[in-house]
Amino acid sequence: MDYSIIIAYAFGLILLYIIGRIVFVPVKFALKLIYNGIIGGIMLWFLNIVGSYFGLHIGINPVTALVAGFLGVPGVILLVVLKYVLV
C-alpha cells in the first residue's frame, strides 16, 4: 500500500476533527446559553409570583434572564439589589 494515501487519510481525519471541534463548541455554548436563560426566566417568574405579595417585581427580559441563569440564586439577589439601588 502506498504511504502517501495513508498520510492523506490521516491528515483528512485530523482536519475533519478540527473542523468538527470549531463548529461544535459554539453550538454547545449557544445551547447552554439558551438553557440558562430559560432557567433564569423561570426563576424570575417565580420571584415575581412570590414578590407580588411584597410589592416586588423584576421585568423578565433576555438580560435579566441570562443574569439569573448564569449566576443562579445570587444573580436573582443581585437583580433585586440593583432594582432597589437604581430606582
PDB file of N, CA, C and O in Angstrom:
ATOM      1  N   MET A   1       0.854  -1.169   0.000  1.00  0.00           N
ATOM      2  CA  MET A   1       0.000   0.000   0.000  1.00  0.00           C
ATOM      3  C   MET A   1       0.902   1.235   0.000  1.00  0.00           C
ATOM      4  O   MET A   1       1.984   1.251   0.587  1.00  0.00           O
ATOM      5  N   ASP A   2       0.419   2.245  -0.670  1.00  0.00           N
ATOM      6  CA  ASP A   2       1.183   3.486  -0.806  1.00  0.00           C
ATOM      7  C   ASP A   2       1.052   4.326   0.464  1.00  0.00           C
ATOM      8  O   ASP A   2      -0.057   4.583   0.933  1.00  0.00           O
ATOM      9  N   TYR A   3       2.184   4.751   1.014  1.00  0.00           N
ATOM     10  CA  TYR A   3       2.179   5.531   2.253  1.00  0.00           C
ATOM     11  C   TYR A   3       1.567   6.920   2.093  1.00  0.00           C
ATOM     12  O   TYR A   3       1.058   7.487   3.060  1.00  0.00           O
ATOM     13  N   SER A   4       1.611   7.463   0.902  1.00  0.00           N
ATOM     14  CA  SER A   4       1.038   8.800   0.690  1.00  0.00           C
ATOM     15  C   SER A   4      -0.488   8.771   0.854  1.00  0.00           C
ATOM     16  O   SER A   4      -1.075   9.761   1.291  1.00  0.00           O
ATOM     17  N   ILE A   5      -1.132   7.661   0.512  1.00  0.00           N
ATOM     18  CA  ILE A   5      -2.578   7.529   0.690  1.00  0.00           C
ATOM     19  C   ILE A   5      -2.917   7.451   2.177  1.00  0.00           C
ATOM     20  O   ILE A   5      -3.890   8.057   2.626  1.00  0.00           O
ATOM     21  N   ILE A   6      -2.121   6.710   2.935  1.00  0.00           N
ATOM     22  CA  ILE A   6      -2.340   6.594   4.378  1.00  0.00           C
ATOM     23  C   ILE A   6      -2.153   7.955   5.040  1.00  0.00           C
ATOM     24  O   ILE A   6      -2.950   8.330   5.900  1.00  0.00           O
ATOM     25  N   ILE A   7      -1.131   8.691   4.665  1.00  0.00           N
ATOM     26  CA  ILE A   7      -0.883  10.030   5.215  1.00  0.00           C
ATOM     27  C   ILE A   7      -2.022  10.973   4.833  1.00  0.00           C
ATOM     28  O   ILE A   7      -2.440  11.794   5.649  1.00  0.00           O
ATOM     29  N   ALA A   8      -2.523  10.868   3.616  1.00  0.00           N
ATOM     30  CA  ALA A   8      -3.635  11.722   3.180  1.00  0.00           C
ATOM     31  C   ALA A   8      -4.893  11.419   3.989  1.00  0.00           C
ATOM     32  O   ALA A   8      -5.601  12.344   4.388  1.00  0.00           O
ATOM     33  N   TYR A   9      -5.185  10.149   4.237  1.00  0.00           N
ATOM     34  CA  TYR A   9      -6.340   9.794   5.060  1.00  0.00           C
ATOM     35  C   TYR A   9      -6.181  10.293   6.503  1.00  0.00           C
ATOM     36  O   TYR A   9      -7.131  10.809   7.091  1.00  0.00           O
ATOM     37  N   ALA A  10      -4.992  10.139   7.061  1.00  0.00           N
ATOM     38  CA  ALA A  10      -4.744  10.612   8.428  1.00  0.00           C
ATOM     39  C   ALA A  10      -4.892  12.128   8.506  1.00  0.00           C
ATOM     40  O   ALA A  10      -5.493  12.645   9.447  1.00  0.00           O
ATOM     41  N   PHE A  11      -4.354  12.834   7.535  1.00  0.00           N
ATOM     42  CA  PHE A  11      -4.479  14.287   7.501  1.00  0.00           C
ATOM     43  C   PHE A  11      -5.945  14.696   7.354  1.00  0.00           C
ATOM     44  O   PHE A  11      -6.399  15.644   7.995  1.00  0.00           O
ATOM     45  N   GLY A  12      -6.673  13.981   6.514  1.00  0.00           N
ATOM     46  CA  GLY A  12      -8.097  14.272   6.330  1.00  0.00           C
ATOM     47  C   GLY A  12      -8.894  14.050   7.607  1.00  0.00           C
ATOM     48  O   GLY A  12      -9.778  14.845   7.928  1.00  0.00           O
ATOM     49  N   LEU A  13      -8.595  12.982   8.339  1.00  0.00           N
ATOM     50  CA  LEU A  13      -9.285  12.717   9.603  1.00  0.00           C
ATOM     51  C   LEU A  13      -8.960  13.788  10.644  1.00  0.00           C
ATOM     52  O   LEU A  13      -9.847  14.235  11.371  1.00  0.00           O
ATOM     53  N   ILE A  14      -7.712  14.195  10.719  1.00  0.00           N
ATOM     54  CA  ILE A  14      -7.326  15.244  11.660  1.00  0.00           C
ATOM     55  C   ILE A  14      -8.008  16.557  11.288  1.00  0.00           C
ATOM     56  O   ILE A  14      -8.507  17.264  12.164  1.00  0.00           O
ATOM     57  N   LEU A  15      -8.035  16.883  10.025  1.00  0.00           N
ATOM     58  CA  LEU A  15      -8.699  18.103   9.565  1.00  0.00           C
ATOM     59  C   LEU A  15     -10.199  18.052   9.846  1.00  0.00           C
ATOM     60  O   LEU A  15     -10.785  19.055  10.252  1.00  0.00           O
ATOM     61  N   LEU A  16     -10.816  16.911   9.637  1.00  0.00           N
ATOM     62  CA  LEU A  16     -12.239  16.747   9.926  1.00  0.00           C
ATOM     63  C   LEU A  16     -12.508  16.902  11.420  1.00  0.00           C
ATOM     64  O   LEU A  16     -13.513  17.500  11.803  1.00  0.00           O
ATOM     65  N   TYR A  17     -11.631  16.376  12.264  1.00  0.00           N
ATOM     66  CA  TYR A  17     -11.770  16.526  13.714  1.00  0.00           C
ATOM     67  C   TYR A  17     -11.663  17.998  14.121  1.00  0.00           C
ATOM     68  O   TYR A  17     -12.461  18.473  14.928  1.00  0.00           O
ATOM     69  N   ILE A  18     -10.706  18.707  13.582  1.00  0.00           N
ATOM     70  CA  ILE A  18     -10.513  20.126  13.922  1.00  0.00           C
ATOM     71  C   ILE A  18     -11.713  20.953  13.482  1.00  0.00           C
ATOM     72  O   ILE A  18     -12.185  21.801  14.238  1.00  0.00           O
ATOM     73  N   ILE A  19     -12.201  20.727  12.302  1.00  0.00           N
ATOM     74  CA  ILE A  19     -13.372  21.472  11.810  1.00  0.00           C
ATOM     75  C   ILE A  19     -14.602  21.142  12.648  1.00  0.00           C
ATOM     76  O   ILE A  19     -15.402  22.028  12.948  1.00  0.00           O
ATOM     77  N   GLY A  20     -14.757  19.886  13.026  1.00  0.00           N
ATOM     78  CA  GLY A  20     -15.875  19.499  13.880  1.00  0.00           C
ATOM     79  C   GLY A  20     -15.817  20.187  15.229  1.00  0.00           C
ATOM     80  O   GLY A  20     -16.851  20.619  15.738  1.00  0.00           O
ATOM     81  N   ARG A  21     -14.642  20.301  15.821  1.00  0.00           N
ATOM     82  CA  ARG A  21     -14.487  20.995  17.107  1.00  0.00           C
ATOM     83  C   ARG A  21     -14.803  22.481  16.962  1.00  0.00           C
ATOM     84  O   ARG A  21     -15.437  23.068  17.838  1.00  0.00           O
ATOM     85  N   ILE A  22     -14.368  23.089  15.868  1.00  0.00           N
ATOM     86  CA  ILE A  22     -14.620  24.517  15.643  1.00  0.00           C
ATOM     87  C   ILE A  22     -16.111  24.780  15.505  1.00  0.00           C
ATOM     88  O   ILE A  22     -16.599  25.803  15.984  1.00  0.00           O
ATOM     89  N   VAL A  23     -16.833  23.890  14.870  1.00  0.00           N
ATOM     90  CA  VAL A  23     -18.266  24.073  14.667  1.00  0.00           C
ATOM     91  C   VAL A  23     -19.059  23.678  15.914  1.00  0.00           C
ATOM     92  O   VAL A  23     -20.036  24.346  16.252  1.00  0.00           O
ATOM     93  N   PHE A  24     -18.661  22.617  16.597  1.00  0.00           N
ATOM     94  CA  PHE A  24     -19.451  22.079  17.698  1.00  0.00           C
ATOM     95  C   PHE A  24     -19.371  22.925  18.965  1.00  0.00           C
ATOM     96  O   PHE A  24     -20.374  23.051  19.668  1.00  0.00           O
ATOM     97  N   VAL A  25     -18.228  23.501  19.278  1.00  0.00           N
ATOM     98  CA  VAL A  25     -18.066  24.264  20.515  1.00  0.00           C
ATOM     99  C   VAL A  25     -18.998  25.476  20.553  1.00  0.00           C
ATOM    100  O   VAL A  25     -19.652  25.671  21.578  1.00  0.00           O
ATOM    101  N   PRO A  26     -19.107  26.304  19.509  1.00  0.00           N
ATOM    102  CA  PRO A  26     -20.058  27.424  19.583  1.00  0.00           C
ATOM    103  C   PRO A  26     -21.515  26.965  19.687  1.00  0.00           C
ATOM    104  O   PRO A  26     -22.314  27.626  20.351  1.00  0.00           O
ATOM    105  N   VAL A  27     -21.874  25.869  19.061  1.00  0.00           N
ATOM    106  CA  VAL A  27     -23.239  25.361  19.149  1.00  0.00           C
ATOM    107  C   VAL A  27     -23.525  24.906  20.575  1.00  0.00           C
ATOM    108  O   VAL A  27     -24.605  25.167  21.103  1.00  0.00           O
ATOM    109  N   LYS A  28     -22.572  24.234  21.196  1.00  0.00           N
ATOM    110  CA  LYS A  28     -22.730  23.784  22.571  1.00  0.00           C
ATOM    111  C   LYS A  28     -22.858  24.981  23.506  1.00  0.00           C
ATOM    112  O   LYS A  28     -23.679  24.966  24.423  1.00  0.00           O
ATOM    113  N   PHE A  29     -22.056  26.013  23.283  1.00  0.00           N
ATOM    114  CA  PHE A  29     -22.124  27.227  24.105  1.00  0.00           C
ATOM    115  C   PHE A  29     -23.469  27.929  23.912  1.00  0.00           C
ATOM    116  O   PHE A  29     -24.058  28.403  24.883  1.00  0.00           O
ATOM    117  N   ALA A  30     -23.955  28.000  22.689  1.00  0.00           N
ATOM    118  CA  ALA A  30     -25.240  28.655  22.427  1.00  0.00           C
ATOM    119  C   ALA A  30     -26.385  27.887  23.080  1.00  0.00           C
ATOM    120  O   ALA A  30     -27.299  28.504  23.628  1.00  0.00           O
ATOM    121  N   LEU A  31     -26.357  26.570  23.034  1.00  0.00           N
ATOM    122  CA  LEU A  31     -27.403  25.777  23.677  1.00  0.00           C
ATOM    123  C   LEU A  31     -27.374  25.954  25.194  1.00  0.00           C
ATOM    124  O   LEU A  31     -28.426  26.032  25.828  1.00  0.00           O
ATOM    125  N   LYS A  32     -26.175  26.017  25.778  1.00  0.00           N
ATOM    126  CA  LYS A  32     -26.059  26.240  27.212  1.00  0.00           C
ATOM    127  C   LYS A  32     -26.568  27.627  27.577  1.00  0.00           C
ATOM    128  O   LYS A  32     -27.207  27.797  28.615  1.00  0.00           O
ATOM    129  N   LEU A  33     -26.296  28.610  26.746  1.00  0.00           N
ATOM    130  CA  LEU A  33     -26.772  29.969  26.976  1.00  0.00           C
ATOM    131  C   LEU A  33     -28.298  30.030  26.930  1.00  0.00           C
ATOM    132  O   LEU A  33     -28.911  30.695  27.764  1.00  0.00           O
ATOM    133  N   ILE A  34     -28.909  29.357  25.984  1.00  0.00           N
ATOM    134  CA  ILE A  34     -30.371  29.316  25.881  1.00  0.00           C
ATOM    135  C   ILE A  34     -30.966  28.592  27.079  1.00  0.00           C
ATOM    136  O   ILE A  34     -31.958  29.052  27.643  1.00  0.00           O
ATOM    137  N   TYR A  35     -30.385  27.481  27.472  1.00  0.00           N
ATOM    138  CA  TYR A  35     -30.863  26.719  28.628  1.00  0.00           C
ATOM    139  C   TYR A  35     -30.792  27.567  29.896  1.00  0.00           C
ATOM    140  O   TYR A  35     -31.758  27.619  30.658  1.00  0.00           O
ATOM    141  N   ASN A  36     -29.672  28.224  30.128  1.00  0.00           N
ATOM    142  CA  ASN A  36     -29.526  29.064  31.314  1.00  0.00           C
ATOM    143  C   ASN A  36     -30.493  30.241  31.285  1.00  0.00           C
ATOM    144  O   ASN A  36     -31.000  30.648  32.331  1.00  0.00           O
ATOM    145  N   GLY A  37     -30.754  30.785  30.118  1.00  0.00           N
ATOM    146  CA  GLY A  37     -31.719  31.870  30.007  1.00  0.00           C
ATOM    147  C   GLY A  37     -33.127  31.434  30.362  1.00  0.00           C
ATOM    148  O   GLY A  37     -33.871  32.177  31.002  1.00  0.00           O
ATOM    149  N   ILE A  38     -33.493  30.233  29.949  1.00  0.00           N
ATOM    150  CA  ILE A  38     -34.820  29.697  30.282  1.00  0.00           C
ATOM    151  C   ILE A  38     -34.937  29.453  31.781  1.00  0.00           C
ATOM    152  O   ILE A  38     -35.953  29.790  32.390  1.00  0.00           O
ATOM    153  N   ILE A  39     -33.904  28.870  32.375  1.00  0.00           N
ATOM    154  CA  ILE A  39     -33.909  28.639  33.822  1.00  0.00           C
ATOM    155  C   ILE A  39     -33.986  29.976  34.560  1.00  0.00           C
ATOM    156  O   ILE A  39     -34.722  30.102  35.539  1.00  0.00           O
ATOM    157  N   GLY A  40     -33.238  30.964  34.102  1.00  0.00           N
ATOM    158  CA  GLY A  40     -33.282  32.292  34.718  1.00  0.00           C
ATOM    159  C   GLY A  40     -34.649  32.933  34.599  1.00  0.00           C
ATOM    160  O   GLY A  40     -35.117  33.577  35.538  1.00  0.00           O
ATOM    161  N   GLY A  41     -35.299  32.765  33.452  1.00  0.00           N
ATOM    162  CA  GLY A  41     -36.652  33.293  33.287  1.00  0.00           C
ATOM    163  C   GLY A  41     -37.647  32.642  34.224  1.00  0.00           C
ATOM    164  O   GLY A  41     -38.530  33.306  34.765  1.00  0.00           O
ATOM    165  N   ILE A  42     -37.502  31.339  34.414  1.00  0.00           N
ATOM    166  CA  ILE A  42     -38.390  30.630  35.344  1.00  0.00           C
ATOM    167  C   ILE A  42     -38.163  31.112  36.770  1.00  0.00           C
ATOM    168  O   ILE A  42     -39.117  31.298  37.525  1.00  0.00           O
ATOM    169  N   MET A  43     -36.897  31.315  37.143  1.00  0.00           N
ATOM    170  CA  MET A  43     -36.603  31.818  38.489  1.00  0.00           C
ATOM    171  C   MET A  43     -37.188  33.214  38.690  1.00  0.00           C
ATOM    172  O   MET A  43     -37.736  33.513  39.751  1.00  0.00           O
ATOM    173  N   LEU A  44     -37.071  34.059  37.683  1.00  0.00           N
ATOM    174  CA  LEU A  44     -37.631  35.407  37.796  1.00  0.00           C
ATOM    175  C   LEU A  44     -39.153  35.370  37.838  1.00  0.00           C
ATOM    176  O   LEU A  44     -39.777  36.147  38.561  1.00  0.00           O
ATOM    177  N   TRP A  45     -39.743  34.483  37.074  1.00  0.00           N
ATOM    178  CA  TRP A  45     -41.193  34.355  37.079  1.00  0.00           C
ATOM    179  C   TRP A  45     -41.678  33.947  38.472  1.00  0.00           C
ATOM    180  O   TRP A  45     -42.653  34.494  38.987  1.00  0.00           O
ATOM    181  N   PHE A  46     -40.975  32.967  39.079  1.00  0.00           N
ATOM    182  CA  PHE A  46     -41.318  32.532  40.434  1.00  0.00           C
ATOM    183  C   PHE A  46     -41.119  33.677  41.428  1.00  0.00           C
ATOM    184  O   PHE A  46     -41.928  33.858  42.337  1.00  0.00           O
ATOM    185  N   LEU A  47     -40.039  34.452  41.255  1.00  0.00           N
ATOM    186  CA  LEU A  47     -39.806  35.600  42.129  1.00  0.00           C
ATOM    187  C   LEU A  47     -40.918  36.628  41.976  1.00  0.00           C
ATOM    188  O   LEU A  47     -41.345  37.222  42.967  1.00  0.00           O
ATOM    189  N   ASN A  48     -41.387  36.847  40.771  1.00  0.00           N
ATOM    190  CA  ASN A  48     -42.469  37.810  40.558  1.00  0.00           C
ATOM    191  C   ASN A  48     -43.779  37.332  41.182  1.00  0.00           C
ATOM    192  O   ASN A  48     -44.556  38.149  41.676  1.00  0.00           O
ATOM    193  N   ILE A  49     -44.034  36.027  41.169  1.00  0.00           N
ATOM    194  CA  ILE A  49     -45.247  35.495  41.803  1.00  0.00           C
ATOM    195  C   ILE A  49     -45.170  35.674  43.312  1.00  0.00           C
ATOM    196  O   ILE A  49     -46.109  36.176  43.930  1.00  0.00           O
ATOM    197  N   VAL A  50     -44.051  35.263  43.906  1.00  0.00           N
ATOM    198  CA  VAL A  50     -43.887  35.385  45.353  1.00  0.00           C
ATOM    199  C   VAL A  50     -43.733  36.853  45.746  1.00  0.00           C
ATOM    200  O   VAL A  50     -44.277  37.280  46.764  1.00  0.00           O
ATOM    201  N   GLY A  51     -43.009  37.616  44.960  1.00  0.00           N
ATOM    202  CA  GLY A  51     -42.763  39.024  45.269  1.00  0.00           C
ATOM    203  C   GLY A  51     -43.976  39.915  45.117  1.00  0.00           C
ATOM    204  O   GLY A  51     -43.979  41.032  45.636  1.00  0.00           O
ATOM    205  N   SER A  52     -45.004  39.462  44.427  1.00  0.00           N
ATOM    206  CA  SER A  52     -46.210  40.283  44.269  1.00  0.00           C
ATOM    207  C   SER A  52     -46.877  40.544  45.623  1.00  0.00           C
ATOM    208  O   SER A  52     -47.567  41.550  45.794  1.00  0.00           O
ATOM    209  N   TYR A  53     -46.673  39.643  46.577  1.00  0.00           N
ATOM    210  CA  TYR A  53     -47.225  39.847  47.919  1.00  0.00           C
ATOM    211  C   TYR A  53     -46.464  40.931  48.690  1.00  0.00           C
ATOM    212  O   TYR A  53     -46.987  41.515  49.640  1.00  0.00           O
ATOM    213  N   PHE A  54     -45.215  41.191  48.265  1.00  0.00           N
ATOM    214  CA  PHE A  54     -44.380  42.167  48.952  1.00  0.00           C
ATOM    215  C   PHE A  54     -44.151  43.428  48.133  1.00  0.00           C
ATOM    216  O   PHE A  54     -43.412  44.314  48.561  1.00  0.00           O
ATOM    217  N   GLY A  55     -44.769  43.522  46.967  1.00  0.00           N
ATOM    218  CA  GLY A  55     -44.593  44.685  46.100  1.00  0.00           C
ATOM    219  C   GLY A  55     -43.289  44.655  45.309  1.00  0.00           C
ATOM    220  O   GLY A  55     -42.768  45.707  44.937  1.00  0.00           O
ATOM    221  N   LEU A  56     -42.763  43.478  45.052  1.00  0.00           N
ATOM    222  CA  LEU A  56     -41.511  43.313  44.330  1.00  0.00           C
ATOM    223  C   LEU A  56     -41.797  42.768  42.936  1.00  0.00           C
ATOM    224  O   LEU A  56     -42.483  41.757  42.782  1.00  0.00           O
ATOM    225  N   HIS A  57     -41.264  43.448  41.924  1.00  0.00           N
ATOM    226  CA  HIS A  57     -41.434  42.993  40.548  1.00  0.00           C
ATOM    227  C   HIS A  57     -40.154  43.296  39.784  1.00  0.00           C
ATOM    228  O   HIS A  57     -39.656  44.421  39.815  1.00  0.00           O
ATOM    229  N   ILE A  58     -39.631  42.300  39.106  1.00  0.00           N
ATOM    230  CA  ILE A  58     -38.472  42.474  38.226  1.00  0.00           C
ATOM    231  C   ILE A  58     -38.899  42.027  36.838  1.00  0.00           C
ATOM    232  O   ILE A  58     -39.409  40.921  36.661  1.00  0.00           O
ATOM    233  N   GLY A  59     -38.691  42.886  35.866  1.00  0.00           N
ATOM    234  CA  GLY A  59     -39.074  42.562  34.495  1.00  0.00           C
ATOM    235  C   GLY A  59     -38.268  41.401  33.946  1.00  0.00           C
ATOM    236  O   GLY A  59     -37.071  41.274  34.203  1.00  0.00           O
ATOM    237  N   ILE A  60     -38.939  40.570  33.196  1.00  0.00           N
ATOM    238  CA  ILE A  60     -38.260  39.427  32.582  1.00  0.00           C
ATOM    239  C   ILE A  60     -37.934  39.799  31.142  1.00  0.00           C
ATOM    240  O   ILE A  60     -38.826  39.923  30.302  1.00  0.00           O
ATOM    241  N   ASN A  61     -36.652  39.974  30.870  1.00  0.00           N
ATOM    242  CA  ASN A  61     -36.160  40.240  29.527  1.00  0.00           C
ATOM    243  C   ASN A  61     -34.907  39.395  29.330  1.00  0.00           C
ATOM    244  O   ASN A  61     -34.449  38.756  30.277  1.00  0.00           O
ATOM    245  N   PRO A  62     -34.350  39.375  28.139  1.00  0.00           N
ATOM    246  CA  PRO A  62     -33.191  38.495  27.917  1.00  0.00           C
ATOM    247  C   PRO A  62     -32.003  38.789  28.847  1.00  0.00           C
ATOM    248  O   PRO A  62     -31.316  37.858  29.267  1.00  0.00           O
ATOM    249  N   VAL A  63     -31.753  40.038  29.169  1.00  0.00           N
ATOM    250  CA  VAL A  63     -30.610  40.369  30.022  1.00  0.00           C
ATOM    251  C   VAL A  63     -30.826  39.852  31.444  1.00  0.00           C
ATOM    252  O   VAL A  63     -29.940  39.207  32.005  1.00  0.00           O
ATOM    253  N   THR A  64     -31.991  40.128  32.034  1.00  0.00           N
ATOM    254  CA  THR A  64     -32.235  39.678  33.399  1.00  0.00           C
ATOM    255  C   THR A  64     -32.323  38.155  33.470  1.00  0.00           C
ATOM    256  O   THR A  64     -31.881  37.554  34.449  1.00  0.00           O
ATOM    257  N   ALA A  65     -32.889  37.531  32.443  1.00  0.00           N
ATOM    258  CA  ALA A  65     -32.978  36.067  32.431  1.00  0.00           C
ATOM    259  C   ALA A  65     -31.588  35.439  32.348  1.00  0.00           C
ATOM    260  O   ALA A  65     -31.327  34.435  33.011  1.00  0.00           O
ATOM    261  N   LEU A  66     -30.693  36.015  31.544  1.00  0.00           N
ATOM    262  CA  LEU A  66     -29.346  35.463  31.441  1.00  0.00           C
ATOM    263  C   LEU A  66     -28.535  35.709  32.709  1.00  0.00           C
ATOM    264  O   LEU A  66     -27.750  34.850  33.113  1.00  0.00           O
ATOM    265  N   VAL A  67     -28.713  36.877  33.347  1.00  0.00           N
ATOM    266  CA  VAL A  67     -28.017  37.129  34.615  1.00  0.00           C
ATOM    267  C   VAL A  67     -28.478  36.107  35.651  1.00  0.00           C
ATOM    268  O   VAL A  67     -27.656  35.517  36.353  1.00  0.00           O
ATOM    269  N   ALA A  68     -29.775  35.900  35.745  1.00  0.00           N
ATOM    270  CA  ALA A  68     -30.304  34.931  36.707  1.00  0.00           C
ATOM    271  C   ALA A  68     -29.905  33.504  36.319  1.00  0.00           C
ATOM    272  O   ALA A  68     -29.662  32.674  37.195  1.00  0.00           O
ATOM    273  N   GLY A  69     -29.838  33.217  35.042  1.00  0.00           N
ATOM    274  CA  GLY A  69     -29.457  31.882  34.590  1.00  0.00           C
ATOM    275  C   GLY A  69     -27.989  31.582  34.826  1.00  0.00           C
ATOM    276  O   GLY A  69     -27.649  30.479  35.255  1.00  0.00           O
ATOM    277  N   PHE A  70     -27.106  32.544  34.555  1.00  0.00           N
ATOM    278  CA  PHE A  70     -25.681  32.321  34.760  1.00  0.00           C
ATOM    279  C   PHE A  70     -25.307  32.280  36.232  1.00  0.00           C
ATOM    280  O   PHE A  70     -24.532  31.421  36.654  1.00  0.00           O
ATOM    281  N   LEU A  71     -25.845  33.192  37.007  1.00  0.00           N
ATOM    282  CA  LEU A  71     -25.428  33.312  38.392  1.00  0.00           C
ATOM    283  C   LEU A  71     -26.320  32.542  39.360  1.00  0.00           C
ATOM    284  O   LEU A  71     -25.948  32.355  40.518  1.00  0.00           O
ATOM    285  N   GLY A  72     -27.477  32.095  38.915  1.00  0.00           N
ATOM    286  CA  GLY A  72     -28.381  31.340  39.771  1.00  0.00           C
ATOM    287  C   GLY A  72     -29.049  32.234  40.802  1.00  0.00           C
ATOM    288  O   GLY A  72     -29.429  33.366  40.503  1.00  0.00           O
ATOM    289  N   VAL A  73     -29.190  31.721  42.010  1.00  0.00           N
ATOM    290  CA  VAL A  73     -29.846  32.463  43.088  1.00  0.00           C
ATOM    291  C   VAL A  73     -29.087  33.763  43.408  1.00  0.00           C
ATOM    292  O   VAL A  73     -29.732  34.790  43.619  1.00  0.00           O
ATOM    293  N   PRO A  74     -27.744  33.761  43.451  1.00  0.00           N
ATOM    294  CA  PRO A  74     -27.063  35.042  43.673  1.00  0.00           C
ATOM    295  C   PRO A  74     -27.355  36.076  42.579  1.00  0.00           C
ATOM    296  O   PRO A  74     -27.349  37.278  42.846  1.00  0.00           O
ATOM    297  N   GLY A  75     -27.607  35.615  41.363  1.00  0.00           N
ATOM    298  CA  GLY A  75     -27.967  36.532  40.287  1.00  0.00           C
ATOM    299  C   GLY A  75     -29.325  37.173  40.514  1.00  0.00           C
ATOM    300  O   GLY A  75     -29.515  38.357  40.239  1.00  0.00           O
ATOM    301  N   VAL A  76     -30.267  36.386  41.016  1.00  0.00           N
ATOM    302  CA  VAL A  76     -31.595  36.930  41.326  1.00  0.00           C
ATOM    303  C   VAL A  76     -31.484  37.938  42.470  1.00  0.00           C
ATOM    304  O   VAL A  76     -32.121  38.991  42.434  1.00  0.00           O
ATOM    305  N   ILE A  77     -30.677  37.619  43.483  1.00  0.00           N
ATOM    306  CA  ILE A  77     -30.463  38.554  44.589  1.00  0.00           C
ATOM    307  C   ILE A  77     -29.797  39.826  44.071  1.00  0.00           C
ATOM    308  O   ILE A  77     -30.148  40.929  44.491  1.00  0.00           O
ATOM    309  N   LEU A  78     -28.839  39.674  43.162  1.00  0.00           N
ATOM    310  CA  LEU A  78     -28.193  40.834  42.549  1.00  0.00           C
ATOM    311  C   LEU A  78     -29.197  41.714  41.817  1.00  0.00           C
ATOM    312  O   LEU A  78     -29.129  42.940  41.913  1.00  0.00           O
ATOM    313  N   LEU A  79     -30.119  41.110  41.093  1.00  0.00           N
ATOM    314  CA  LEU A  79     -31.133  41.886  40.375  1.00  0.00           C
ATOM    315  C   LEU A  79     -32.058  42.620  41.341  1.00  0.00           C
ATOM    316  O   LEU A  79     -32.453  43.758  41.084  1.00  0.00           O
ATOM    317  N   VAL A  80     -32.400  41.972  42.449  1.00  0.00           N
ATOM    318  CA  VAL A  80     -33.253  42.629  43.459  1.00  0.00           C
ATOM    319  C   VAL A  80     -32.520  43.817  44.064  1.00  0.00           C
ATOM    320  O   VAL A  80     -33.096  44.893  44.226  1.00  0.00           O
ATOM    321  N   VAL A  81     -31.238  43.617  44.401  1.00  0.00           N
ATOM    322  CA  VAL A  81     -30.454  44.715  44.982  1.00  0.00           C
ATOM    323  C   VAL A  81     -30.296  45.842  43.975  1.00  0.00           C
ATOM    324  O   VAL A  81     -30.426  47.011  44.336  1.00  0.00           O
ATOM    325  N   LEU A  82     -30.020  45.517  42.731  1.00  0.00           N
ATOM    326  CA  LEU A  82     -29.891  46.553  41.700  1.00  0.00           C
ATOM    327  C   LEU A  82     -31.197  47.317  41.506  1.00  0.00           C
ATOM    328  O   LEU A  82     -31.184  48.524  41.264  1.00  0.00           O
ATOM    329  N   LYS A  83     -32.301  46.627  41.612  1.00  0.00           N
ATOM    330  CA  LYS A  83     -33.591  47.301  41.463  1.00  0.00           C
ATOM    331  C   LYS A  83     -33.770  48.374  42.550  1.00  0.00           C
ATOM    332  O   LYS A  83     -34.234  49.480  42.272  1.00  0.00           O
ATOM    333  N   TYR A  84     -33.398  48.032  43.776  1.00  0.00           N
ATOM    334  CA  TYR A  84     -33.566  48.991  44.856  1.00  0.00           C
ATOM    335  C   TYR A  84     -32.496  50.083  44.853  1.00  0.00           C
ATOM    336  O   TYR A  84     -32.752  51.201  45.301  1.00  0.00           O
ATOM    337  N   VAL A  85     -31.305  49.768  44.353  1.00  0.00           N
ATOM    338  CA  VAL A  85     -30.227  50.764  44.298  1.00  0.00           C
ATOM    339  C   VAL A  85     -30.473  51.756  43.170  1.00  0.00           C
ATOM    340  O   VAL A  85     -30.280  52.958  43.350  1.00  0.00           O
ATOM    341  N   LEU A  86     -30.894  51.269  42.020  1.00  0.00           N
ATOM    342  CA  LEU A  86     -31.044  52.125  40.850  1.00  0.00           C
ATOM    343  C   LEU A  86     -32.378  52.842  40.778  1.00  0.00           C
ATOM    344  O   LEU A  86     -32.512  53.809  40.028  1.00  0.00           O
ATOM    345  N   VAL A  87     -33.365  52.398  41.532  1.00  0.00           N
ATOM    346  CA  VAL A  87     -34.683  53.038  41.473  1.00  0.00           C
ATOM    347  C   VAL A  87     -34.899  53.934  42.641  1.00  0.00           C
ATOM    348  O   VAL A  87     -35.955  54.555  42.756  1.00  0.00           O
TER     349      VAL A  87
END
